[in-house]
Amino acid sequence: MNIPPVRGVAAKLTLGGSLAIVNGTEASRYYEPLARLSIPAGKHVYWNTEWRWYGYSDQLFLYQGFQTHLFQTGVKLSR
């Protein structure tokens, strides 16, 4: 999804993720939404950032479940 330019800078926002639901003797659920943002910072320079959330739950063994956030950011140089 392209965001309308602000002061001549066009950013790109990407949304998505994964979802898995397993039924049966070991019913479990895994969910991973993500959001990415890329903003041009100059000629051939982009500032990128990303957020992901990991969540796993097991209905039979509750101690196996987990949830966590992951944030990443960086600069991309291209030719």
Distance bins in CASP14 RR format, pairs under 12 A and 6 or more apart:
PFRMAT RR
TARGET T0000
AUTHOR 0000-0000-0000
RMODE 2
METHOD distances of the structure
MODEL  1
1 10 0 0 0 0 0 1 0 0 0 0 0
1 11 0 0 0 0 1 0 0 0 0 0 0
1 12 1 0 0 1 0 0 0 0 0 0 0
1 13 1 0 1 0 0 0 0 0 0 0 0
1 14 1 0 0 1 0 0 0 0 0 0 0
1 15 1 0 0 1 0 0 0 0 0 0 0
1 16 0 0 0 0 0 1 0 0 0 0 0
1 35 0 0 0 0 0 1 0 0 0 0 0
1 36 0 0 0 0 0 1 0 0 0 0 0
1 37 0 0 0 0 0 1 0 0 0 0 0
1 38 0 0 0 0 0 1 0 0 0 0 0
2 9 0 0 0 0 0 1 0 0 0 0 0
2 10 1 0 0 1 0 0 0 0 0 0 0
2 11 1 0 0 1 0 0 0 0 0 0 0
2 12 1 0 1 0 0 0 0 0 0 0 0
2 13 1 0 0 1 0 0 0 0 0 0 0
2 14 0 0 0 0 0 1 0 0 0 0 0
2 37 0 0 0 0 0 1 0 0 0 0 0
2 38 0 0 0 0 0 1 0 0 0 0 0
2 39 0 0 0 0 0 1 0 0 0 0 0
2 40 0 0 0 0 0 1 0 0 0 0 0
3 9 0 0 0 0 1 0 0 0 0 0 0
3 10 1 0 0 1 0 0 0 0 0 0 0
3 11 1 0 1 0 0 0 0 0 0 0 0
3 12 1 0 0 1 0 0 0 0 0 0 0
3 13 1 0 1 0 0 0 0 0 0 0 0
3 14 0 0 0 0 0 1 0 0 0 0 0
3 15 0 0 0 0 0 1 0 0 0 0 0
3 37 0 0 0 0 1 0 0 0 0 0 0
3 38 0 0 0 0 1 0 0 0 0 0 0
3 39 0 0 0 0 1 0 0 0 0 0 0
3 40 0 0 0 0 0 1 0 0 0 0 0
4 10 1 0 0 1 0 0 0 0 0 0 0
4 11 0 0 0 0 1 0 0 0 0 0 0
4 12 0 0 0 0 0 1 0 0 0 0 0
4 13 0 0 0 0 0 1 0 0 0 0 0
5 11 0 0 0 0 1 0 0 0 0 0 0
5 12 0 0 0 0 0 1 0 0 0 0 0
5 39 0 0 0 0 0 1 0 0 0 0 0
5 40 0 0 0 0 1 0 0 0 0 0 0
6 39 0 0 0 0 1 0 0 0 0 0 0
6 40 0 0 0 0 0 1 0 0 0 0 0
7 39 0 0 0 0 0 1 0 0 0 0 0
7 40 0 0 0 0 0 1 0 0 0 0 0
8 39 0 0 0 0 0 1 0 0 0 0 0
8 40 0 0 0 0 1 0 0 0 0 0 0
8 42 0 0 0 0 0 1 0 0 0 0 0
9 38 0 0 0 0 0 1 0 0 0 0 0
9 39 1 0 0 1 0 0 0 0 0 0 0
9 40 1 0 1 0 0 0 0 0 0 0 0
9 41 0 0 0 0 1 0 0 0 0 0 0
9 42 0 0 0 0 1 0 0 0 0 0 0
9 45 0 0 0 0 0 1 0 0 0 0 0
9 46 0 0 0 0 0 1 0 0 0 0 0
9 47 0 0 0 0 0 1 0 0 0 0 0
10 38 0 0 0 0 1 0 0 0 0 0 0
10 39 0 0 0 0 1 0 0 0 0 0 0
10 40 1 0 0 1 0 0 0 0 0 0 0
10 42 0 0 0 0 0 1 0 0 0 0 0
10 46 0 0 0 0 0 1 0 0 0 0 0
11 36 0 0 0 0 0 1 0 0 0 0 0
11 37 1 0 0 1 0 0 0 0 0 0 0
11 38 1 0 0 1 0 0 0 0 0 0 0
11 39 1 0 1 0 0 0 0 0 0 0 0
11 40 1 0 0 1 0 0 0 0 0 0 0
11 41 0 0 0 0 0 1 0 0 0 0 0
11 46 0 0 0 0 1 0 0 0 0 0 0
11 47 0 0 0 0 1 0 0 0 0 0 0
11 48 0 0 0 0 0 1 0 0 0 0 0
11 49 0 0 0 0 0 1 0 0 0 0 0
12 35 0 0 0 0 0 1 0 0 0 0 0
12 36 1 0 0 1 0 0 0 0 0 0 0
12 37 1 0 0 1 0 0 0 0 0 0 0
12 38 1 0 1 0 0 0 0 0 0 0 0
12 39 0 0 0 0 1 0 0 0 0 0 0
12 40 0 0 0 0 1 0 0 0 0 0 0
12 46 0 0 0 0 1 0 0 0 0 0 0
12 47 0 0 0 0 0 1 0 0 0 0 0
12 48 0 0 0 0 1 0 0 0 0 0 0
12 49 0 0 0 0 0 1 0 0 0 0 0
12 76 0 0 0 0 0 1 0 0 0 0 0
13 34 0 0 0 0 0 1 0 0 0 0 0
13 35 1 0 0 1 0 0 0 0 0 0 0
13 36 1 0 0 1 0 0 0 0 0 0 0
13 37 1 0 1 0 0 0 0 0 0 0 0
13 38 0 0 0 0 1 0 0 0 0 0 0
13 39 0 0 0 0 1 0 0 0 0 0 0
13 48 0 0 0 0 0 1 0 0 0 0 0
13 49 0 0 0 0 0 1 0 0 0 0 0
13 50 0 0 0 0 0 1 0 0 0 0 0
13 51 0 0 0 0 0 1 0 0 0 0 0
14 33 0 0 0 0 0 1 0 0 0 0 0
14 34 1 0 0 1 0 0 0 0 0 0 0
14 35 1 0 0 1 0 0 0 0 0 0 0
14 36 1 0 1 0 0 0 0 0 0 0 0
14 37 1 0 0 1 0 0 0 0 0 0 0
14 38 1 0 0 1 0 0 0 0 0 0 0
14 48 0 0 0 0 0 1 0 0 0 0 0
14 49 0 0 0 0 0 1 0 0 0 0 0
14 50 0 0 0 0 1 0 0 0 0 0 0
14 51 0 0 0 0 0 1 0 0 0 0 0
14 52 0 0 0 0 0 1 0 0 0 0 0
15 33 1 0 0 1 0 0 0 0 0 0 0
15 34 1 0 0 1 0 0 0 0 0 0 0
15 35 1 0 1 0 0 0 0 0 0 0 0
15 36 1 0 0 1 0 0 0 0 0 0 0
15 37 0 0 0 0 1 0 0 0 0 0 0
15 50 0 0 0 0 0 1 0 0 0 0 0
15 51 0 0 0 0 0 1 0 0 0 0 0
15 52 0 0 0 0 0 1 0 0 0 0 0
16 31 0 0 0 0 0 1 0 0 0 0 0
16 32 0 0 0 0 1 0 0 0 0 0 0
16 33 1 0 0 1 0 0 0 0 0 0 0
16 34 1 0 1 0 0 0 0 0 0 0 0
16 35 1 0 0 1 0 0 0 0 0 0 0
16 36 0 0 0 0 1 0 0 0 0 0 0
16 50 0 0 0 0 0 1 0 0 0 0 0
16 51 0 0 0 0 0 1 0 0 0 0 0
16 52 0 0 0 0 1 0 0 0 0 0 0
16 53 0 0 0 0 0 1 0 0 0 0 0
17 30 0 0 0 0 0 1 0 0 0 0 0
17 31 0 0 0 0 1 0 0 0 0 0 0
17 32 1 0 1 0 0 0 0 0 0 0 0
17 33 1 0 1 0 0 0 0 0 0 0 0
17 34 1 0 1 0 0 0 0 0 0 0 0
17 35 0 0 0 0 1 0 0 0 0 0 0
17 36 0 0 0 0 0 1 0 0 0 0 0
17 50 0 0 0 0 0 1 0 0 0 0 0
17 51 0 0 0 0 0 1 0 0 0 0 0
17 52 0 0 0 0 1 0 0 0 0 0 0
17 53 0 0 0 0 1 0 0 0 0 0 0
17 54 0 0 0 0 0 1 0 0 0 0 0
17 55 0 0 0 0 0 1 0 0 0 0 0
18 29 0 0 0 0 0 1 0 0 0 0 0
18 30 1 0 0 1 0 0 0 0 0 0 0
18 31 1 0 0 1 0 0 0 0 0 0 0
18 32 1 0 1 0 0 0 0 0 0 0 0
18 33 0 0 0 0 1 0 0 0 0 0 0
18 34 0 0 0 0 1 0 0 0 0 0 0
18 52 0 0 0 0 1 0 0 0 0 0 0
18 53 0 0 0 0 0 1 0 0 0 0 0
18 54 0 0 0 0 1 0 0 0 0 0 0
18 55 0 0 0 0 0 1 0 0 0 0 0
18 56 0 0 0 0 0 1 0 0 0 0 0
19 28 0 0 0 0 0 1 0 0 0 0 0
19 29 0 0 0 0 1 0 0 0 0 0 0
19 30 1 0 0 1 0 0 0 0 0 0 0
19 31 1 0 1 0 0 0 0 0 0 0 0
19 32 1 0 0 1 0 0 0 0 0 0 0
19 33 0 0 0 0 1 0 0 0 0 0 0
19 34 0 0 0 0 0 1 0 0 0 0 0
19 53 0 0 0 0 0 1 0 0 0 0 0
19 54 0 0 0 0 0 1 0 0 0 0 0
19 55 0 0 0 0 0 1 0 0 0 0 0
19 56 0 0 0 0 0 1 0 0 0 0 0
20 27 0 0 0 0 0 1 0 0 0 0 0
20 28 1 0 0 1 0 0 0 0 0 0 0
20 29 1 0 0 1 0 0 0 0 0 0 0
20 30 1 0 1 0 0 0 0 0 0 0 0
20 31 1 0 0 1 0 0 0 0 0 0 0
20 32 0 0 0 0 1 0 0 0 0 0 0
20 54 0 0 0 0 0 1 0 0 0 0 0
20 55 0 0 0 0 0 1 0 0 0 0 0
20 56 0 0 0 0 1 0 0 0 0 0 0
20 57 0 0 0 0 0 1 0 0 0 0 0
21 27 0 0 0 0 1 0 0 0 0 0 0
21 28 1 0 0 1 0 0 0 0 0 0 0
21 29 1 0 1 0 0 0 0 0 0 0 0
21 30 0 0 0 0 1 0 0 0 0 0 0
21 31 0 0 0 0 1 0 0 0 0 0 0
21 56 0 0 0 0 0 1 0 0 0 0 0
21 57 0 0 0 0 0 1 0 0 0 0 0
21 58 0 0 0 0 0 1 0 0 0 0 0
21 59 0 0 0 0 0 1 0 0 0 0 0
22 28 1 0 1 0 0 0 0 0 0 0 0
22 29 1 0 0 1 0 0 0 0 0 0 0
22 30 0 0 0 0 1 0 0 0 0 0 0
22 56 0 0 0 0 0 1 0 0 0 0 0
22 57 0 0 0 0 0 1 0 0 0 0 0
22 58 0 0 0 0 1 0 0 0 0 0 0
22 59 0 0 0 0 1 0 0 0 0 0 0
22 60 0 0 0 0 0 1 0 0 0 0 0
23 29 0 0 0 0 1 0 0 0 0 0 0
23 59 0 0 0 0 1 0 0 0 0 0 0
23 60 0 0 0 0 0 1 0 0 0 0 0
24 58 0 0 0 0 0 1 0 0 0 0 0
24 59 0 0 0 0 1 0 0 0 0 0 0
24 60 0 0 0 0 1 0 0 0 0 0 0
25 58 0 0 0 0 0 1 0 0 0 0 0
25 59 0 0 0 0 0 1 0 0 0 0 0
25 60 1 0 0 1 0 0 0 0 0 0 0
25 61 0 0 0 0 0 1 0 0 0 0 0
26 57 0 0 0 0 0 1 0 0 0 0 0
26 58 1 0 0 1 0 0 0 0 0 0 0
26 59 0 0 0 0 1 0 0 0 0 0 0
26 60 1 0 0 1 0 0 0 0 0 0 0
26 61 0 0 0 0 1 0 0 0 0 0 0
26 64 0 0 0 0 1 0 0 0 0 0 0
27 57 0 0 0 0 1 0 0 0 0 0 0
27 58 1 0 0 1 0 0 0 0 0 0 0
27 59 1 0 1 0 0 0 0 0 0 0 0
27 60 1 0 0 1 0 0 0 0 0 0 0
27 61 0 0 0 0 0 1 0 0 0 0 0
27 62 0 0 0 0 0 1 0 0 0 0 0
27 64 0 0 0 0 0 1 0 0 0 0 0
28 55 0 0 0 0 0 1 0 0 0 0 0
28 56 1 0 0 1 0 0 0 0 0 0 0
28 57 1 0 0 1 0 0 0 0 0 0 0
28 58 1 0 1 0 0 0 0 0 0 0 0
28 59 1 0 0 1 0 0 0 0 0 0 0
28 60 0 0 0 0 1 0 0 0 0 0 0
28 61 0 0 0 0 1 0 0 0 0 0 0
28 62 0 0 0 0 0 1 0 0 0 0 0
28 64 0 0 0 0 1 0 0 0 0 0 0
28 65 0 0 0 0 1 0 0 0 0 0 0
28 66 0 0 0 0 0 1 0 0 0 0 0
29 54 0 0 0 0 0 1 0 0 0 0 0
29 55 0 0 0 0 1 0 0 0 0 0 0
29 56 1 0 0 1 0 0 0 0 0 0 0
29 57 1 0 1 0 0 0 0 0 0 0 0
29 58 0 0 0 0 1 0 0 0 0 0 0
29 59 0 0 0 0 1 0 0 0 0 0 0
29 64 0 0 0 0 0 1 0 0 0 0 0
29 65 0 0 0 0 1 0 0 0 0 0 0
29 66 0 0 0 0 0 1 0 0 0 0 0
29 67 0 0 0 0 0 1 0 0 0 0 0
30 53 0 0 0 0 0 1 0 0 0 0 0
30 54 0 0 0 0 1 0 0 0 0 0 0
30 55 1 0 0 1 0 0 0 0 0 0 0
30 56 1 0 1 0 0 0 0 0 0 0 0
30 57 0 0 0 0 1 0 0 0 0 0 0
30 58 0 0 0 0 1 0 0 0 0 0 0
30 64 0 0 0 0 0 1 0 0 0 0 0
30 65 0 0 0 0 1 0 0 0 0 0 0
30 66 0 0 0 0 0 1 0 0 0 0 0
30 67 0 0 0 0 0 1 0 0 0 0 0
31 52 0 0 0 0 0 1 0 0 0 0 0
31 53 1 0 0 1 0 0 0 0 0 0 0
31 54 1 0 0 1 0 0 0 0 0 0 0
31 55 1 0 1 0 0 0 0 0 0 0 0
31 56 1 0 0 1 0 0 0 0 0 0 0
31 57 0 0 0 0 1 0 0 0 0 0 0
31 65 0 0 0 0 0 1 0 0 0 0 0
31 66 0 0 0 0 0 1 0 0 0 0 0
31 67 0 0 0 0 1 0 0 0 0 0 0
31 68 0 0 0 0 0 1 0 0 0 0 0
32 51 0 0 0 0 0 1 0 0 0 0 0
32 52 1 0 0 1 0 0 0 0 0 0 0
32 53 1 0 0 1 0 0 0 0 0 0 0
32 54 1 0 1 0 0 0 0 0 0 0 0
32 55 1 0 0 1 0 0 0 0 0 0 0
32 56 0 0 0 0 1 0 0 0 0 0 0
32 66 0 0 0 0 0 1 0 0 0 0 0
32 67 0 0 0 0 0 1 0 0 0 0 0
32 68 0 0 0 0 0 1 0 0 0 0 0
32 69 0 0 0 0 0 1 0 0 0 0 0
32 70 0 0 0 0 1 0 0 0 0 0 0
33 50 0 0 0 0 0 1 0 0 0 0 0
33 51 0 0 0 0 1 0 0 0 0 0 0
33 52 1 0 0 1 0 0 0 0 0 0 0
33 53 1 0 1 0 0 0 0 0 0 0 0
33 54 0 0 0 0 1 0 0 0 0 0 0
33 55 0 0 0 0 1 0 0 0 0 0 0
33 67 0 0 0 0 0 1 0 0 0 0 0
33 69 0 0 0 0 0 1 0 0 0 0 0
33 70 0 0 0 0 0 1 0 0 0 0 0
34 49 0 0 0 0 0 1 0 0 0 0 0
34 50 1 0 0 1 0 0 0 0 0 0 0
34 51 1 0 0 1 0 0 0 0 0 0 0
34 52 1 0 1 0 0 0 0 0 0 0 0
34 53 1 0 0 1 0 0 0 0 0 0 0
34 54 0 0 0 0 1 0 0 0 0 0 0
34 69 0 0 0 0 0 1 0 0 0 0 0
34 70 0 0 0 0 1 0 0 0 0 0 0
34 71 0 0 0 0 0 1 0 0 0 0 0
34 72 0 0 0 0 0 1 0 0 0 0 0
35 48 0 0 0 0 0 1 0 0 0 0 0
35 49 0 0 0 0 1 0 0 0 0 0 0
35 50 1 0 0 1 0 0 0 0 0 0 0
35 51 1 0 1 0 0 0 0 0 0 0 0
35 52 0 0 0 0 1 0 0 0 0 0 0
35 53 0 0 0 0 1 0 0 0 0 0 0
35 69 0 0 0 0 0 1 0 0 0 0 0
35 70 0 0 0 0 0 1 0 0 0 0 0
35 71 0 0 0 0 0 1 0 0 0 0 0
35 72 0 0 0 0 0 1 0 0 0 0 0
36 46 0 0 0 0 0 1 0 0 0 0 0
36 47 0 0 0 0 0 1 0 0 0 0 0
36 48 1 0 0 1 0 0 0 0 0 0 0
36 49 1 0 0 1 0 0 0 0 0 0 0
36 50 1 0 1 0 0 0 0 0 0 0 0
36 51 0 0 0 0 1 0 0 0 0 0 0
36 52 0 0 0 0 1 0 0 0 0 0 0
36 71 0 0 0 0 0 1 0 0 0 0 0
36 72 0 0 0 0 1 0 0 0 0 0 0
36 73 0 0 0 0 0 1 0 0 0 0 0
36 74 0 0 0 0 0 1 0 0 0 0 0
36 76 0 0 0 0 0 1 0 0 0 0 0
37 46 0 0 0 0 0 1 0 0 0 0 0
37 47 0 0 0 0 1 0 0 0 0 0 0
37 48 1 0 0 1 0 0 0 0 0 0 0
37 49 1 0 1 0 0 0 0 0 0 0 0
37 50 1 0 0 1 0 0 0 0 0 0 0
37 51 0 0 0 0 1 0 0 0 0 0 0
37 71 0 0 0 0 0 1 0 0 0 0 0
37 72 0 0 0 0 0 1 0 0 0 0 0
37 73 0 0 0 0 1 0 0 0 0 0 0
37 74 0 0 0 0 0 1 0 0 0 0 0
38 45 0 0 0 0 0 1 0 0 0 0 0
38 46 1 0 1 0 0 0 0 0 0 0 0
38 47 1 0 0 1 0 0 0 0 0 0 0
38 48 1 0 1 0 0 0 0 0 0 0 0
38 49 0 0 0 0 1 0 0 0 0 0 0
38 50 0 0 0 0 1 0 0 0 0 0 0
38 73 0 0 0 0 0 1 0 0 0 0 0
38 74 0 0 0 0 0 1 0 0 0 0 0
38 75 0 0 0 0 0 1 0 0 0 0 0
38 76 1 0 0 1 0 0 0 0 0 0 0
38 78 0 0 0 0 0 1 0 0 0 0 0
39 45 0 0 0 0 1 0 0 0 0 0 0
39 46 1 0 0 1 0 0 0 0 0 0 0
39 47 1 0 1 0 0 0 0 0 0 0 0
39 48 1 0 0 1 0 0 0 0 0 0 0
39 49 0 0 0 0 1 0 0 0 0 0 0
39 73 0 0 0 0 0 1 0 0 0 0 0
39 74 0 0 0 0 0 1 0 0 0 0 0
39 75 0 0 0 0 0 1 0 0 0 0 0
39 76 0 0 0 0 0 1 0 0 0 0 0
40 46 1 0 1 0 0 0 0 0 0 0 0
40 47 1 0 0 1 0 0 0 0 0 0 0
40 48 0 0 0 0 0 1 0 0 0 0 0
40 75 0 0 0 0 0 1 0 0 0 0 0
40 76 0 0 0 0 1 0 0 0 0 0 0
40 77 0 0 0 0 0 1 0 0 0 0 0
40 78 0 0 0 0 0 1 0 0 0 0 0
41 47 1 0 1 0 0 0 0 0 0 0 0
41 48 0 0 0 0 1 0 0 0 0 0 0
41 49 0 0 0 0 0 1 0 0 0 0 0
41 73 0 0 0 0 0 1 0 0 0 0 0
41 74 0 0 0 0 0 1 0 0 0 0 0
41 75 1 0 0 1 0 0 0 0 0 0 0
41 76 0 0 0 0 1 0 0 0 0 0 0
41 77 0 0 0 0 1 0 0 0 0 0 0
41 78 0 0 0 0 0 1 0 0 0 0 0
42 75 0 0 0 0 0 1 0 0 0 0 0
42 76 0 0 0 0 0 1 0 0 0 0 0
42 77 0 0 0 0 0 1 0 0 0 0 0
42 78 0 0 0 0 0 1 0 0 0 0 0
43 77 0 0 0 0 0 1 0 0 0 0 0
43 78 0 0 0 0 1 0 0 0 0 0 0
43 79 0 0 0 0 0 1 0 0 0 0 0
44 75 0 0 0 0 0 1 0 0 0 0 0
44 76 0 0 0 0 1 0 0 0 0 0 0
44 77 1 0 0 1 0 0 0 0 0 0 0
44 78 1 0 1 0 0 0 0 0 0 0 0
44 79 1 0 0 1 0 0 0 0 0 0 0
45 74 0 0 0 0 0 1 0 0 0 0 0
45 75 1 0 0 1 0 0 0 0 0 0 0
45 76 1 0 0 1 0 0 0 0 0 0 0
45 77 1 0 1 0 0 0 0 0 0 0 0
45 78 1 0 0 1 0 0 0 0 0 0 0
45 79 0 0 0 0 0 1 0 0 0 0 0
46 73 0 0 0 0 0 1 0 0 0 0 0
46 74 0 0 0 0 1 0 0 0 0 0 0
46 75 1 0 0 1 0 0 0 0 0 0 0
46 76 1 0 1 0 0 0 0 0 0 0 0
46 77 0 0 0 0 1 0 0 0 0 0 0
46 78 1 0 0 1 0 0 0 0 0 0 0
47 72 0 0 0 0 0 1 0 0 0 0 0
47 73 1 0 0 1 0 0 0 0 0 0 0
47 74 1 0 0 1 0 0 0 0 0 0 0
47 75 1 0 1 0 0 0 0 0 0 0 0
47 76 1 0 0 1 0 0 0 0 0 0 0
47 77 0 0 0 0 0 1 0 0 0 0 0
48 71 0 0 0 0 0 1 0 0 0 0 0
48 72 0 0 0 0 1 0 0 0 0 0 0
48 73 1 0 0 1 0 0 0 0 0 0 0
48 74 1 0 1 0 0 0 0 0 0 0 0
48 75 1 0 0 1 0 0 0 0 0 0 0
48 76 1 0 1 0 0 0 0 0 0 0 0
48 77 0 0 0 0 0 1 0 0 0 0 0
48 78 0 0 0 0 0 1 0 0 0 0 0
49 70 0 0 0 0 0 1 0 0 0 0 0
49 71 1 0 0 1 0 0 0 0 0 0 0
49 72 1 0 0 1 0 0 0 0 0 0 0
49 73 1 0 1 0 0 0 0 0 0 0 0
49 74 1 0 0 1 0 0 0 0 0 0 0
49 75 0 0 0 0 0 1 0 0 0 0 0
49 76 0 0 0 0 0 1 0 0 0 0 0
50 69 0 0 0 0 0 1 0 0 0 0 0
50 70 1 0 0 1 0 0 0 0 0 0 0
50 71 1 0 0 1 0 0 0 0 0 0 0
50 72 1 0 1 0 0 0 0 0 0 0 0
50 73 1 0 0 1 0 0 0 0 0 0 0
50 74 0 0 0 0 1 0 0 0 0 0 0
50 76 0 0 0 0 0 1 0 0 0 0 0
51 68 0 0 0 0 0 1 0 0 0 0 0
51 69 1 0 0 1 0 0 0 0 0 0 0
51 70 1 0 0 1 0 0 0 0 0 0 0
51 71 1 0 1 0 0 0 0 0 0 0 0
51 72 1 0 0 1 0 0 0 0 0 0 0
51 73 0 0 0 0 1 0 0 0 0 0 0
52 67 0 0 0 0 0 1 0 0 0 0 0
52 68 0 0 0 0 1 0 0 0 0 0 0
52 69 1 0 0 1 0 0 0 0 0 0 0
52 70 1 0 1 0 0 0 0 0 0 0 0
52 71 0 0 0 0 1 0 0 0 0 0 0
52 72 0 0 0 0 1 0 0 0 0 0 0
53 66 0 0 0 0 0 1 0 0 0 0 0
53 67 1 0 0 1 0 0 0 0 0 0 0
53 68 1 0 0 1 0 0 0 0 0 0 0
53 69 1 0 1 0 0 0 0 0 0 0 0
53 70 1 0 0 1 0 0 0 0 0 0 0
53 71 0 0 0 0 0 1 0 0 0 0 0
54 65 0 0 0 0 0 1 0 0 0 0 0
54 66 1 0 0 1 0 0 0 0 0 0 0
54 67 1 0 0 1 0 0 0 0 0 0 0
54 68 1 0 1 0 0 0 0 0 0 0 0
54 69 0 0 0 0 1 0 0 0 0 0 0
54 70 1 0 0 1 0 0 0 0 0 0 0
55 64 0 0 0 0 0 1 0 0 0 0 0
55 65 1 0 0 1 0 0 0 0 0 0 0
55 66 1 0 0 1 0 0 0 0 0 0 0
55 67 1 0 1 0 0 0 0 0 0 0 0
55 68 1 0 0 1 0 0 0 0 0 0 0
55 69 0 0 0 0 1 0 0 0 0 0 0
55 70 0 0 0 0 0 1 0 0 0 0 0
56 62 0 0 0 0 0 1 0 0 0 0 0
56 63 0 0 0 0 0 1 0 0 0 0 0
56 64 1 0 0 1 0 0 0 0 0 0 0
56 65 1 0 1 0 0 0 0 0 0 0 0
56 66 1 0 1 0 0 0 0 0 0 0 0
56 67 1 0 0 1 0 0 0 0 0 0 0
56 68 0 0 0 0 1 0 0 0 0 0 0
57 63 0 0 0 0 0 1 0 0 0 0 0
57 64 0 0 0 0 1 0 0 0 0 0 0
57 65 1 0 1 0 0 0 0 0 0 0 0
57 66 0 0 0 0 1 0 0 0 0 0 0
57 67 0 0 0 0 1 0 0 0 0 0 0
58 64 1 0 1 0 0 0 0 0 0 0 0
58 65 1 0 1 0 0 0 0 0 0 0 0
58 66 0 0 0 0 1 0 0 0 0 0 0
59 65 0 0 0 0 0 1 0 0 0 0 0
END
